[in-house]
Amino acid sequence: VHDGSLSILGITRDDRGAYTCRAYSDQGEVLHTTRLLVQGPPYIVSPPENVTVNISQNALFTCQAEAYPGNLTYTWFWEEDNVYFKK
């Protein structure tokens, strides 16, 4: 922080969020909040877990990723093959 400015060096995803500037004097105060969005490649925040089922049961795998911008596309693979194209 220097002379009313805030510098954040070496930005990481953990730095994203709301930042509030507060200026005050004997006559009062003023606040302004702004948001820092951090662009970067997607990363998995909730990976799929191992599932064990009996024959003829259904299995459900879930996976959650985050990125900014958030235009994510998910693709699932079985071994080396895209499951979308498997019959």
N, C-alpha and C positions, 0 to 999 in steps of 0.2 A: 504494500500500500504506500503510495507516494503522491502527495499533493492532490488528493481527490480521485486518483486513478488506482485501479486494482489490476495487477499483472499476475497471471497464473502461468507458470512455466512448466513445460512438459505435460500438457493436458493428458489425462486418462479418462476412461469412462466414469470413474468415481467422482470426477469433478463436475459432472453434469448436474443441473438442478437450478434452483432459484437463488439469485444473489440480490441483496437489498442494500442500496446506498442510503445512508442516513446522514443528513446534514443538520446541524443544530447550532443554535446560538442562544443568548439570553432572551431573545424575542420569540423563540419557538423552534420547531423542527419540521423537517419535510423528509418523506421517504419515497423511494421509487424502487420497484422490484423488476428485475429482468431475468430471463432464463438463458442458460448456457446449454446448447444442444451440441453433442459431440458426434461428428460423423465418423464412421469406421466400418470395417467389414462385420458381417454378422458373427455372433457368438452364441453358443448353446447355453441357455440358463437352466434348462430342465431336460437332462438327457433321458432317453428311453431306458427303462429298467428291464432286466431279465424276466421272462414270463415262462411258467411251466403250466401246461394244460394237458388234459387227456385227449385222446383221439376223438374227433368229431366236435370238440369244443371250439369256441371262438377265442382268438387272442387279440388283444388291443395294445398297441404300442403308442405312446405319446411322446412328443418331442416339442420343446418350445425354444425358440431363438429370438434374439433381439438385435436390432440394428437401427441406425438412423442414416438415411431415411428408411422407413419401415416397410418397404416394398419387397417383402421376403417371399421366396418360392421354396417350398419343401419338396424334396425328392427322396423316396425310400428305395433302398437297394437290398436285395437278397443275394448274398455272396457278392458277385460282381455285376449282377443284372438288375436293371431298373425294374421294380415290381410293376410299374404301370404297363409295361409291355409283356409281362408274363401272363400266361393263360392258366 
